[in-house]
Amino acid sequence: MADILDDAPELSTAPSTTDDSNDSLLTLSFNQDGGCLAVGTAHGFRICNVSPYQETFRRSFDNRDGGGGIGSVEMLFRCNLLALVGGGTSPQYPSNKVLIWDDHLGRPIGELSFRQRVLTVRLRRDRICVALRDR
């Protein structure tokens, strides 16, 4: 057993340059090939590589109104398109809307509105699937 632990790669314990103490986790989801992890937080979202684990980028939506929470984030494979739904105590977007986010542009490029709260979103190359309470 000691040999296995000795061969394991060391994890970096370097302190983060940003203060994450007030940023609570709201959601986690893997992309379609399982190589990336999309994380929704109370102040935005983050994209991380799984192996080796490393944060690729993050977007913070801290604004003067106190919003910024992302309750659902879904990544389309490894491209720049994401589906975002607001969440948490101060959501960035309404919980009944799905925003299609283009990270190269750094802004939403599309929006789907519903009469109910969006429970979850899944993306494929040819479809966007949205789950509502009764649909």
C-alpha positions as CSV (number, residue, x, y, z in Angstrom):
1,M,0.0,0.0,0.0
2,A,2.9,2.4,0.7
3,D,4.2,1.8,-2.8
4,I,1.0,3.0,-4.3
5,L,1.0,6.2,-2.2
6,D,4.6,6.9,-3.0
7,D,4.0,6.7,-6.7
8,A,1.0,9.1,-6.6
9,P,1.6,12.5,-8.0
10,E,1.8,15.3,-5.5
11,L,-1.0,17.8,-5.4
12,S,-0.2,21.4,-5.4
13,T,-0.8,23.1,-2.1
14,A,0.0,26.6,-3.3
15,P,-2.6,29.1,-2.0
16,S,-5.0,30.5,-4.5
17,T,-4.5,34.1,-5.6
18,T,-8.2,34.8,-5.4
19,D,-10.4,34.7,-2.2
20,D,-12.9,31.9,-2.6
21,S,-14.1,32.0,1.0
22,N,-17.5,33.5,0.1
23,D,-18.1,31.6,-3.1
24,S,-20.4,28.6,-2.3
25,L,-20.8,25.7,-4.6
26,L,-24.3,25.4,-6.4
27,T,-23.8,22.7,-9.1
28,L,-21.3,20.4,-10.7
29,S,-21.6,18.7,-14.1
30,F,-19.2,16.8,-16.4
31,N,-19.1,17.5,-20.2
32,Q,-20.0,14.7,-22.6
33,D,-16.6,13.0,-22.7
34,G,-16.0,13.3,-19.0
35,G,-12.8,15.3,-19.5
36,C,-14.0,18.6,-18.1
37,L,-16.0,19.6,-15.0
38,A,-18.3,22.7,-15.0
39,V,-18.9,24.2,-11.6
40,G,-21.6,26.7,-10.8
41,T,-21.0,29.0,-7.8
42,A,-22.7,31.8,-6.0
43,H,-20.6,34.3,-7.9
44,G,-20.2,32.7,-11.4
45,F,-18.9,29.6,-12.9
46,R,-15.6,27.7,-13.4
47,I,-14.4,25.1,-15.9
48,C,-11.8,22.6,-14.8
49,N,-9.9,19.8,-16.5
50,V,-10.3,16.4,-14.8
51,S,-7.0,14.8,-15.5
52,P,-4.8,16.3,-14.4
53,Y,-7.2,18.3,-12.2
54,Q,-6.7,22.0,-13.0
55,E,-9.0,25.0,-13.2
56,T,-9.0,26.2,-16.9
57,F,-10.9,29.4,-16.4
58,R,-13.6,31.1,-14.4
59,R,-16.1,33.9,-14.9
60,S,-17.3,36.0,-12.0
61,F,-20.5,37.9,-12.2
62,D,-20.1,40.0,-9.1
63,N,-22.1,43.1,-9.7
64,R,-23.4,46.0,-7.6
65,D,-26.8,44.4,-7.3
66,G,-25.3,41.4,-5.6
67,G,-26.3,38.9,-8.3
68,G,-24.0,36.4,-9.9
69,G,-25.2,32.9,-8.9
70,I,-25.2,30.1,-11.5
71,G,-27.5,27.2,-10.5
72,S,-26.9,25.1,-13.6
73,V,-24.0,25.1,-16.0
74,E,-23.7,22.6,-18.9
75,M,-20.7,22.5,-21.3
76,L,-20.9,21.4,-24.9
77,F,-18.0,18.9,-25.3
78,R,-14.8,21.0,-25.1
79,C,-16.0,24.0,-27.1
80,N,-16.8,27.6,-26.0
81,L,-20.6,27.1,-25.7
82,L,-22.3,26.7,-22.3
83,A,-25.9,26.6,-21.1
84,L,-26.4,28.7,-18.0
85,V,-29.3,29.0,-15.6
86,G,-29.3,31.4,-12.6
87,G,-29.4,30.0,-9.1
88,G,-28.6,30.6,-5.5
89,T,-29.8,33.4,-3.2
90,S,-28.7,36.1,-5.7
91,P,-29.0,34.6,-9.2
92,Q,-27.3,36.2,-12.2
93,Y,-30.2,35.2,-14.5
94,P,-33.8,34.3,-13.8
95,S,-34.4,30.6,-12.9
96,N,-36.9,30.2,-15.7
97,K,-34.4,31.1,-18.5
98,V,-31.6,29.2,-20.2
99,L,-28.8,31.4,-21.6
100,I,-26.5,30.0,-24.2
101,W,-23.1,31.5,-23.3
102,D,-20.3,32.0,-25.8
103,D,-17.1,32.2,-23.8
104,H,-15.0,33.5,-26.7
105,L,-17.4,36.6,-26.8
106,G,-17.9,36.6,-23.0
107,R,-21.6,37.1,-23.3
108,P,-24.9,35.3,-24.0
109,I,-25.7,34.6,-27.6
110,G,-29.1,33.1,-27.1
111,E,-31.9,32.7,-24.6
112,L,-34.8,30.2,-24.0
113,S,-37.6,31.4,-21.7
114,F,-40.1,29.2,-19.9
115,R,-43.1,29.7,-17.6
116,Q,-41.6,27.4,-14.9
117,R,-38.3,27.1,-13.1
118,V,-35.7,25.2,-15.2
119,L,-34.6,22.0,-13.3
120,T,-31.7,21.1,-15.6
121,V,-30.2,21.5,-19.1
122,R,-28.3,19.0,-21.3
123,L,-26.6,19.8,-24.6
124,R,-25.8,17.8,-27.7
125,R,-24.5,19.0,-31.0
126,D,-28.0,19.0,-32.5
127,R,-30.3,19.5,-29.4
128,I,-30.8,21.4,-26.2
129,C,-32.8,19.5,-23.7
130,V,-34.5,21.4,-20.8
131,A,-36.2,19.7,-17.9
132,L,-39.1,21.4,-16.2
133,R,-41.4,20.2,-13.5
134,D,-44.0,18.7,-15.8
135,R,-42.2,18.7,-19.2
